[in-house]
Amino acid sequence: MNWTGAMPLAGLTGGLLIGLAGAIMLLGLGRIAGVSGMVARATGIAPGGTLWPIASAFILGLPLGALLMALTVGPVTTRFPTSIAALVLGGLIVGFGTRMGSGCTSGHGVCGLSRLSPRSIAATASFMAAGFATVAAMRALGVTL
């Protein structure tokens, strides 16, 4: 494993900020800071839950926060599949899964685990197992990213 690009302090800082944002949302508003739920509320797919202005501000803050960081510390290198069809298909599959699983990795993994939610523990274990299996399968097929 090549660890030359590892940035443990940046990862720790990011994790602390995500946890802080989740805690502020839960303690301040009594709502879970799950991205899929916020998107569903901001777009009108799901009624109820977090107030629309708060959900919209949360969702708009994600790309704006990334832009602010890029302007502050410099560009971030990202890699995406070159196929637009693969990106769209992947997005649709993830969106379907988050609705079927009653939340996404951020809601279950960050907010649900911190509340010791049995549903979130099961969902996070499933996410992790699927991720491990995917990496193992791709490595077995000789696919590297």
C-alpha positions as CSV (number, residue, x, y, z in Angstrom):
1,M,0.0,0.0,0.0
2,N,1.3,3.4,-1.0
3,W,0.9,5.8,2.0
4,T,3.0,8.7,0.5
5,G,-0.2,10.7,-0.2
6,A,-1.8,10.0,3.2
7,M,-2.8,13.0,5.1
8,P,-3.8,11.9,8.6
9,L,-4.1,15.3,10.1
10,A,-6.3,16.5,7.3
11,G,-8.5,13.4,7.7
12,L,-8.7,13.9,11.5
13,T,-9.6,17.5,11.1
14,G,-12.3,16.7,8.5
15,G,-13.7,13.9,10.7
16,L,-13.9,16.3,13.6
17,L,-15.6,18.9,11.6
18,I,-18.2,16.4,10.2
19,G,-18.8,15.2,13.8
20,L,-19.2,18.7,15.0
21,A,-21.7,19.6,12.2
22,G,-23.7,16.4,13.0
23,A,-23.7,17.3,16.8
24,I,-24.8,20.9,16.1
25,M,-27.6,19.7,13.9
26,L,-28.8,17.1,16.4
27,L,-28.4,19.2,19.5
28,G,-29.5,22.5,18.0
29,L,-32.4,21.3,15.8
30,G,-33.1,17.8,16.9
31,R,-32.5,16.5,13.3
32,I,-30.1,14.0,11.8
33,A,-27.5,15.5,9.4
34,G,-27.9,12.8,6.7
35,V,-27.2,14.2,3.3
36,S,-29.7,12.0,1.5
37,G,-32.5,13.1,3.8
38,M,-31.5,16.7,3.4
39,V,-31.5,16.4,-0.4
40,A,-34.9,14.7,-0.3
41,R,-36.3,17.5,1.8
42,A,-34.6,20.4,-0.2
43,T,-35.9,19.0,-3.5
44,G,-39.4,18.2,-2.2
45,I,-39.0,14.5,-2.7
46,A,-39.8,13.9,1.0
47,P,-42.2,16.0,3.0
48,G,-41.6,16.7,6.7
49,G,-38.3,16.4,8.5
50,T,-35.9,19.3,8.5
51,L,-37.3,22.6,7.5
52,W,-36.8,23.4,3.8
53,P,-34.6,26.5,4.3
54,I,-32.3,24.6,6.6
55,A,-32.1,21.6,4.3
56,S,-31.4,23.8,1.3
57,A,-28.7,25.7,3.1
58,F,-27.1,22.5,4.2
59,I,-27.0,21.1,0.6
60,L,-25.8,24.4,-0.9
61,G,-23.1,24.5,1.8
62,L,-21.5,21.2,0.6
63,P,-20.2,22.5,-2.8
64,L,-19.6,26.0,-1.4
65,G,-17.5,24.6,1.4
66,A,-15.5,22.6,-1.0
67,L,-15.0,25.7,-3.2
68,L,-13.9,27.7,-0.1
69,M,-11.4,25.0,0.8
70,A,-10.1,24.9,-2.8
71,L,-9.7,28.7,-2.8
72,T,-8.0,28.6,0.6
73,V,-5.6,25.6,0.3
74,G,-5.4,25.1,-3.5
75,P,-7.1,22.7,-5.9
76,V,-8.1,19.2,-4.8
77,T,-7.2,16.3,-7.2
78,T,-10.3,14.2,-8.0
79,R,-10.7,11.2,-10.2
80,F,-14.0,10.2,-11.8
81,P,-14.9,7.6,-14.4
82,T,-14.8,9.1,-17.9
83,S,-18.2,7.6,-18.7
84,I,-21.1,10.0,-18.0
85,A,-23.4,7.0,-18.2
86,A,-21.4,5.2,-15.4
87,L,-21.7,8.3,-13.2
88,V,-25.4,8.7,-13.8
89,L,-26.1,5.0,-13.3
90,G,-24.0,5.0,-10.1
91,G,-25.8,8.0,-8.8
92,L,-29.2,6.5,-9.5
93,I,-28.2,3.2,-7.8
94,V,-26.9,5.1,-4.7
95,G,-30.0,7.2,-4.6
96,F,-32.3,4.2,-4.7
97,G,-30.2,2.5,-2.0
98,T,-30.4,5.4,0.3
99,R,-34.1,5.6,0.0
100,M,-34.5,1.9,0.5
101,G,-32.1,1.9,3.5
102,S,-33.7,4.9,5.1
103,G,-30.6,7.0,4.9
104,C,-27.1,7.3,3.5
105,T,-23.6,6.7,4.9
106,S,-23.5,10.1,6.5
107,G,-26.8,9.7,8.3
108,H,-26.2,6.1,9.4
109,G,-22.4,6.1,9.8
110,V,-21.9,9.5,11.5
111,C,-25.1,10.3,13.2
112,G,-26.7,6.9,13.7
113,L,-23.7,5.2,15.1
114,S,-23.1,8.0,17.6
115,R,-26.6,7.4,18.9
116,L,-26.1,3.6,18.9
117,S,-29.0,3.1,16.6
118,P,-29.4,-0.6,15.8
119,R,-30.7,0.2,12.3
120,S,-27.6,2.4,11.7
121,I,-25.2,-0.2,13.1
122,A,-26.7,-2.8,10.7
123,A,-26.7,-0.3,7.7
124,T,-23.1,0.8,8.4
125,A,-21.9,-2.8,8.7
126,S,-23.6,-3.5,5.3
127,F,-22.0,-0.4,3.7
128,M,-18.6,-1.5,4.9
129,A,-19.0,-5.1,3.9
130,A,-20.1,-4.1,0.4
131,G,-17.1,-1.7,0.2
132,F,-14.7,-4.4,1.3
133,A,-16.2,-6.9,-1.2
134,T,-16.0,-4.4,-4.0
135,V,-12.4,-3.5,-3.4
136,A,-11.5,-7.2,-3.2
137,A,-13.4,-8.0,-6.4
138,M,-11.8,-5.1,-8.3
139,R,-8.3,-6.1,-7.1
140,A,-9.0,-9.8,-8.1
141,L,-9.9,-8.5,-11.6
142,G,-6.7,-6.4,-11.7
143,V,-8.6,-3.0,-11.6
144,T,-6.7,-0.3,-9.8
145,L,-7.6,3.3,-9.3
